[in-house]
Amino acid sequence: MMKGVHFVAIVALLSLASSLVSAYDPSPLQDICVAIDDPKSAVFVNGKFCKDLKLSKADDFFFSGLQKPGNTDNLVGSSVTPVNVEHIPGLNTLGISLARIDFAPYGENPPHTHPRGTEILVVLEGTLLVGFVTSNPENRLFTKVLNKGDVFVFPIGLIHFQFNTGKTNAVAIAGLSSQNPGVITIANAVFGSDPPINPNVLAKAFQLDKNIIEDLQKKF
């Protein structure tokens, strides 16, 4: 009787796991599916059209340049160099990508979300203050100071950030559980949308004067 219960439990867990996986990037249906923009003589599996397997080559799975620091000479003092399916066509259907993040002293990767991927980040150089906030109603902040070699995870869809607390440059590498995780920078989305969100809406939401909202919208 107990063996039967264990078997049912295992089947239930496997079913749940498979349903969770399919909720994100679908599992690949073949060994490789190199992305191609021209759908002629191509096969669509998921994500992008697939190049004919016979025409695929090693360069479809290759990217060069991640050793180069990004330009952090900007208002937030950071630069993100993504490596996703747009840069490595062979990532199509594989459900993974990464990015290099460079930080100037006291630079930050502003609060943002990845709607389609969980992020795991490792610090290569410097010291970073990182964190994420859970969903309503708790809005609980999980935060940590990371040093070289430290790793932190940001769950899919949650607002998170990285801030360089040091007087020197910092570098991190982030892996993401999607070939195209997407990114929504909160300030840019709220104050820099096109067309702009009605200032009255934002004034009410943030409990700020309408003039302050309009000033913030001008900055984005």
Salt bridges, closest charged atoms under 4 A:
ASP60 OD2 - LYS51 NZ 3.16
ASP60 OD1 - LYS57 NZ 3.65
GLU86 OE2 - LYS48 NZ 3.20
ASP102 OD1 - ARG100 NH2 2.87
GLU119 OE1 - HIS114 NE2 2.97
GLU119 OE1 - HIS160 NE2 2.93
GLU125 OE2 - LYS148 NZ 3.48
